[in-house]
Amino acid sequence: MKKKLLSIILACAMAVTMLTGCSAGGSGGTKVGVAMPTKDLQRWNQDGSNMEKQLKDAGYAVDLQYASNDIATQVSQIENMINSGCKVLVIASIEGDSLGTVLAQAKEKGVKVIAYDRLIMNSDAVTYYATFDNYMVGTKQGEYIEEQLGLKDGKGPFNIELITGDPGDNNARFFFGGAMDILQKYIDNGQLVVKSGQVKFDEVATQGWSTENAQNRFDAIIAANYADGTQLDAVLASNDSTAMGVTNALVANYEGNHSNWPIITGQDCDVANVKNMLAGKQAMSIFKDTRTLAAKTVEMVDAIMKGKEAPVNDTKTYNNGVITVPSFLCEPVFADVNNYKELLIDSGYYTEDQLK
C-alpha cells in the first residue's frame, strides 16, 4: 500500500515536470497575474511560490501579489494587473463576493479569470475554477471522528466542538457541510454532545481563518463549558490554522485529561501542525499538494492562451450565483503520523529537517 501511495505521488510530481516542460516557450512571454489573499498562512505562501515557478517554467511572465487579507488591496492589485497587460488572472479571493466590479472590467478588456481554490461568487467573468474536492475534505474529517470514537458501533456520548473557516469563503461551507453530513446524525441522537450549543455555520465560522480568532473563541468555550475538567473528546476543525488556535487554547486552559487528548482534525499539513501531530496534539490533517493544483492551473492558462478548452471533471457543482463554473477538482489525501513521511517527505514536499 505504501509503495502504491508513493508511486502515485511521484507520478503526480512527474506530471508536473512534464507539463511545465512541454509548455515552455509556447506563451511568448504573456503576462499572468496571480492574486493571493495573504502571506499570514503558510499554505498561501506555498501556493504562490508553486504557481509562480510553474508559470515561469512554462514561459509566462508573472505578476504575483499578496493582499494581506485586505479586500480593497486585492481589488487594487487586480485592477493594476488588468491595466498592466495581464492576459489571464489567477485569483484566490479573500472574499468570494467582493470582486464583481473589478472582474467586470477584466471581462470588458478580454482578460480571462481562473478562480484558484476559492470560488469567486456572483460574476460571469470566471472561466475556470481549480480546487480540491472540498466536500470530500469535510467527509474525510467527519469519517475520521466517526471511526475514532466508534460512533457506528453506538458508542458515546462524547463531547465535541466545531470550528470552520471564513464565512465569506465558499470553501468553508463545503468543508463544514461534508463533515456535518457525517456527524449531524450523531448530534441528533445524542452520541455527540456540543456543550457550547454552537452548531450552525455562522456560529462556528472563523473570520479570516485566523488562528488568533479561533483561539479566542475556544478560550471562551473552554471557560464556559470545560473549566471544571469536563472531558472534551473531539474538535472538528476545518483546517490547520483553526486547529492551531484550538490547540493553543487547550494547552493554555484545558483542565481535562491531557493523557486522553481531544481528537483534533485539520487540513493543509502546515509544518507547525505536522509537528503537533507528531507531538500528539493534533490527530490528523488533509494533505492538498499545491504542486498538483498549480500544475492544473497552468494547464488551464495554456488552454486559454491557445483558444482551447481545458480538461475539467465537474461542470455541475460550483454555481457562483450567476454561472456554473467549469471546475477541476484535485483529490485530497488523509494524513496522520502513520503516513506523513511517505506523503510529505518522500514526495519532496518538505524536508525531514523542516519537520524536526
C-alpha positions in Angstrom: 0.0 0.0 0.0 2.8 2.4 0.9 4.6 1.7 -2.3 1.4 2.3 -4.3 0.8 5.6 -2.5 4.3 6.8 -3.1 4.2 5.8 -6.7 1.0 7.9 -7.1 2.6 10.9 -5.5 5.8 10.6 -7.6 3.7 10.1 -10.7 1.9 13.4 -9.9 5.3 15.1 -9.5 6.5 13.8 -12.9 3.3 15.0 -14.4 4.0 18.5 -13.1 7.5 18.4 -14.5 6.3 17.2 -17.9 3.5 19.8 -18.0 5.8 22.7 -17.3 8.5 21.4 -19.6 6.1 20.8 -22.6 4.6 24.3 -22.1 7.8 26.2 -22.1 8.3 28.7 -24.8 4.7 28.4 -26.1 3.3 31.5 -24.4 5.6 34.1 -25.9 6.1 35.8 -22.5 2.4 36.5 -22.0 1.9 38.0 -18.5 -0.3 36.3 -16.0 -1.5 38.0 -12.8 -1.6 35.8 -9.7 -3.6 37.4 -6.8 -3.1 35.6 -3.4 -5.0 36.6 -0.3 -2.3 36.7 2.4 1.2 35.7 3.5 0.0 35.1 7.0 -0.9 31.5 6.4 1.8 29.1 5.3 -0.3 27.4 2.6 -0.8 30.6 0.6 3.0 31.2 0.5 3.4 27.7 -0.9 0.6 28.2 -3.4 2.0 31.5 -4.6 5.6 30.2 -5.0 4.5 27.0 -6.7 2.2 28.9 -9.1 4.9 31.5 -9.9 7.6 28.8 -10.5 5.4 26.6 -12.7 4.1 29.6 -14.8 7.6 30.9 -15.3 8.8 27.4 -16.2 6.0 27.4 -18.8 7.3 30.6 -20.3 5.0 33.1 -18.8 5.8 36.4 -17.2 4.2 36.5 -13.7 2.9 39.3 -11.5 2.4 37.7 -8.1 0.7 39.8 -5.4 -0.4 39.2 -1.8 -3.1 41.3 -0.3 -2.7 41.0 3.5 -6.3 39.7 3.7 -7.5 43.2 2.8 -10.2 43.3 0.2 -9.6 46.8 -1.0 -5.9 45.9 -1.5 -6.8 42.9 -3.5 -9.2 44.8 -5.7 -6.5 47.4 -6.4 -3.9 44.8 -7.2 -6.3 43.1 -9.7 -7.0 46.5 -11.3 -3.3 47.1 -11.7 -2.9 43.6 -13.2 -5.6 44.3 -15.8 -4.2 47.7 -16.7 -0.6 46.4 -16.9 -1.5 44.0 -19.7 -2.1 40.6 -17.9 -4.0 38.3 -20.2 -5.1 35.8 -17.6 -5.7 36.4 -13.9 -5.4 33.5 -11.3 -7.2 34.7 -8.2 -7.5 33.2 -4.7 -10.1 35.6 -3.5 -10.2 37.0 0.1 -14.0 37.1 0.0 -15.9 35.4 -2.8 -18.4 38.2 -3.2 -16.0 41.2 -3.3 -14.7 41.1 -6.9 -17.7 41.6 -9.2 -17.0 45.1 -10.2 -13.3 44.7 -10.9 -13.8 41.4 -12.8 -16.4 43.2 -15.0 -13.5 45.4 -16.0 -11.4 42.3 -16.8 -14.2 40.8 -18.9 -14.6 44.1 -20.8 -10.9 44.0 -21.7 -10.9 40.4 -22.6 -8.9 39.3 -19.6 -9.7 35.7 -18.6 -10.1 34.7 -15.0 -9.3 31.5 -13.2 -10.7 31.1 -9.6 -7.9 29.4 -7.6 -9.0 27.2 -4.7 -11.8 29.6 -3.6 -14.8 30.1 -5.9 -15.4 33.7 -7.0 -19.1 34.4 -6.5 -21.7 36.4 -8.4 -19.5 37.1 -11.5 -19.9 35.8 -15.1 -16.2 36.7 -15.7 -14.9 33.4 -14.3 -13.7 31.0 -17.0 -12.5 28.1 -14.8 -12.2 27.0 -11.2 -9.2 24.9 -10.0 -9.5 23.5 -6.5 -9.6 20.4 -4.4 -12.7 18.4 -3.7 -13.7 20.5 -0.8 -16.8 18.4 0.2 -14.5 15.3 0.3 -12.2 17.2 2.7 -15.1 17.5 5.1 -16.3 14.0 4.8 -12.8 12.6 5.4 -12.6 14.7 8.6 -16.1 13.6 9.7 -15.4 10.0 9.0 -12.2 10.1 11.0 -14.0 11.3 14.1 -16.8 8.8 13.4 -14.3 5.9 13.3 -12.0 7.0 16.2 -14.9 7.4 18.6 -16.7 4.2 17.5 -19.9 6.1 16.6 -21.1 3.5 14.1 -20.9 0.9 17.0 -23.2 3.1 19.1 -20.5 4.4 21.5 -21.0 7.6 23.3 -22.0 10.1 24.4 -18.9 12.2 23.6 -18.3 15.9 23.8 -17.4 17.6 20.6 -16.9 21.2 19.5 -16.9 22.6 15.9 -15.0 25.2 14.1 -14.7 26.1 10.4 -13.4 28.9 8.3 -14.2 32.4 7.0 -17.9 33.0 6.4 -17.1 34.7 3.1 -15.2 31.7 1.8 -17.4 29.4 -0.2 -15.0 26.5 0.6 -15.7 26.7 4.3 -19.3 25.8 3.6 -18.3 22.8 1.6 -15.8 21.6 4.3 -18.3 22.1 7.1 -21.2 20.6 5.1 -19.2 17.5 4.2 -18.2 16.9 7.8 -21.7 17.6 9.2 -23.3 15.2 6.7 -21.3 12.5 8.6 -21.7 13.9 12.1 -25.1 15.6 12.3 -27.0 12.3 12.9 -24.8 11.6 15.9 -25.5 15.0 17.3 -29.2 14.5 16.7 -29.3 11.1 18.6 -27.1 12.3 21.5 -24.0 10.3 20.8 -22.2 13.6 20.2 -22.9 16.5 22.5 -21.9 20.1 21.6 -21.8 21.6 25.1 -21.3 25.2 23.8 -24.5 24.8 21.7 -22.7 26.3 18.7 -23.5 24.1 15.7 -24.7 26.4 12.9 -22.2 27.5 10.3 -22.4 31.2 11.2 -21.8 30.3 14.9 -18.7 28.3 14.2 -17.2 30.3 11.3 -13.8 32.0 11.9 -13.1 35.4 10.3 -10.1 35.2 8.0 -9.4 31.6 9.0 -7.4 33.3 11.8 -5.6 31.3 14.4 -6.0 34.2 16.8 -9.7 34.3 16.2 -10.0 30.6 16.6 -8.0 30.6 19.9 -10.1 33.5 21.3 -13.3 31.6 20.6 -12.1 28.4 22.1 -10.7 30.2 25.1 -14.3 31.3 25.8 -15.7 27.8 25.0 -13.3 26.2 27.5 -14.0 28.8 30.2 -17.8 28.4 29.8 -18.0 24.6 29.4 -14.8 22.7 30.3 -13.2 24.7 33.1 -14.3 22.1 35.7 -12.3 19.4 34.0 -15.2 18.1 31.8 -13.6 16.0 29.1 -13.6 17.3 25.5 -13.4 14.3 23.2 -13.1 15.8 19.8 -12.9 19.0 17.8 -13.9 19.2 14.2 -11.5 21.9 12.8 -11.8 22.5 9.1 -8.2 23.5 8.6 -4.8 23.7 10.3 -4.9 27.4 11.1 -8.1 27.0 13.1 -6.8 23.7 14.5 -3.7 25.6 15.8 -5.9 28.1 17.5 -7.9 25.3 19.2 -4.7 23.6 20.3 -3.2 26.8 21.7 -6.4 27.4 23.7 -6.4 23.8 25.1 -2.7 23.9 26.0 -3.2 27.1 27.9 -6.6 26.5 29.6 -7.9 22.9 29.3 -8.4 21.1 32.7 -9.5 17.8 31.2 -7.4 14.6 31.0 -4.3 15.6 29.0 -3.4 11.9 28.6 -6.6 11.5 26.6 -6.1 14.5 24.4 -9.1 15.5 22.2 -9.2 14.3 18.6 -8.5 17.4 16.6 -8.8 17.4 12.8 -7.2 19.7 10.3 -6.3 20.4 6.7 -3.3 21.6 4.7 -0.4 19.8 6.6 1.2 23.1 7.6 4.6 22.5 9.2 3.6 23.6 12.7 0.5 21.3 12.5 2.5 18.3 11.4 4.8 18.9 14.4 1.7 19.0 16.5 0.6 15.6 15.0 4.0 14.1 15.9 3.6 15.5 19.4 0.1 14.1 19.9 -1.6 17.4 19.9 -3.5 17.0 16.5 -4.8 13.8 15.3 -4.9 14.2 11.5 -4.8 16.6 8.6 -5.7 16.6 5.0 -2.8 16.9 2.5 -3.6 19.0 -0.5 -0.5 19.0 -2.8 -0.3 22.6 -4.0 2.1 21.5 -6.7 -0.6 19.5 -8.3 -3.1 22.3 -8.1 -0.6 24.7 -9.6 0.1 22.3 -12.5 -3.7 22.0 -13.2 -4.0 25.8 -13.2 -1.0 26.2 -15.6 -2.8 23.7 -17.9 -5.9 26.0 -17.8 -3.8 29.1 -18.6 -2.3 27.2 -21.5 -5.7 26.2 -22.8 -7.0 29.7 -22.6 -4.0 31.2 -24.4 -4.3 28.6 -27.2 -8.0 29.1 -27.6 -8.8 25.6 -26.4 -10.9 24.1 -23.6 -9.1 22.9 -20.5 -9.9 19.5 -19.1 -12.4 19.7 -16.3 -14.1 17.0 -14.1 -17.0 18.9 -12.7 -19.5 21.0 -14.6 -22.4 20.9 -12.2 -21.4 21.6 -8.6 -19.9 25.0 -8.5 -22.6 27.6 -9.3 -21.4 31.1 -8.2 -24.8 32.7 -8.2 -24.6 33.7 -11.9 -23.0 30.8 -13.8 -21.9 27.3 -13.1 -18.1 27.4 -13.4 -16.3 24.5 -15.2 -14.1 23.1 -12.5 -11.2 20.7 -11.9 -11.2 19.0 -8.5 -8.0 17.5 -7.3 -8.2 14.8 -4.7 -7.3 15.5 -1.1 -5.4 12.9 0.9 -5.7 11.8 4.5 -2.6 12.4 6.6 -1.6 11.3 10.1 1.5 10.1 12.0 1.4 6.8 10.1 1.8 8.1 6.6 3.1 11.7 6.9 6.7 10.7 6.0 5.6 9.0 2.8 3.3 11.8 1.8 5.3 14.8 2.8 9.0 13.9 2.9 9.4 11.1 0.4 7.5 13.1 -2.2 9.8 16.1 -1.7 7.0 18.4 -0.3 9.0 19.0 2.9 12.5 18.0 4.0 12.9 16.0 7.2 14.7 18.9 8.8 11.6 21.1 8.3 9.5 18.8 10.5 12.0 18.4 13.3 
